Amino acid sequence: MISWDYSAAGAVTGFLVGLTGVGGGALMTPILLLVFGIAPTTAIATDLWFAALTKIVGAAIHHQSGQIDWQVVKRLWTGSLPMALLVVLLLALGETISKVGWLNHAIGGIVIITAIGMLFSHKLMALARRKRTGDAARFKSLQPALTVMAGASLGVIVALTSVGAGALGSVMLVYLYPLRMTPHRLVATDLVHAIPLAIVAGLGYLIAGKVDGHMLLSLLAGSIPAVILGSLLAQRATASWIKRVLSLVLILVGLKTLYG
């Protein structure tokens, strides 16, 4: 039986994921924690699979437009997938993480950091463009290694909290590829990178039985049609103003998660 309150939350998040590439973890995990009172481990586990399945649909639509930068995606995967797998193994397939008392604080902190990064992403891009044009050869030579390192940090963060693959990843890409990432290319590339990362990070939780199947199906009932709509709209318009509003909302959500 579908729970339509979960479906409504899934629809809002799915639309934002399709339109901006952001929201799969940064918005959904706090919603599950604060609105529905879900235990942190279950919220993280279920959200990882929600994000992966929702983003598969969104990425398929973006792929048709040819906007995915596969070179950047592969660089990110080189860092993110091994680190996510390592974290899953270290957490002993869910037995250790259920005892981690600082999860709420970690989620709140990451949400705030990513929101601030989104809010000032235009300034980060301007700074990166100055470096890119001022010392182009050195900046370009460092891009591959820095992208792998960025992926590695995302792998750790996403495996622990389910937050960051979209929001924090987009901020990193804006800085690392200021001339290469158009708004649509940024969303498409960020979405594709996040899918296997969420799956790898979610495997341990799935095996440990931490994923709530009923909640997941209810969330997907709302998110799948919404992510299709958001992805189609993303091809026609930029969503920079939506990201700014979303970043302010996420700061409030992060503070509530930290201190609520």
Secondary structure, DSSP 8 states (H G I E B T S, - for coil): ---HHHHHHHHHHHHHHHHHS--TTTTHHHHHHHTS---HHHHHHHHHHHHHHHHHHHHHHHHHTT---HHHHHHHHHHHHHHHHHHHHHTGGGTTGGG-TTHHHHHHHHHHHHHHHHHTHHHHHHHHHHHHHHSHHHHHHHHHHHHHHHHHHHHHHHHHHS--TTHHHHHHHHHH-TTT--HHHHHHHHHHHHHHHHHHHHHHHHHTT---HHHHHHHHHHHHHHHHHHHHHHTTS--HHHHHHHHHHHHHHHHHHHH-
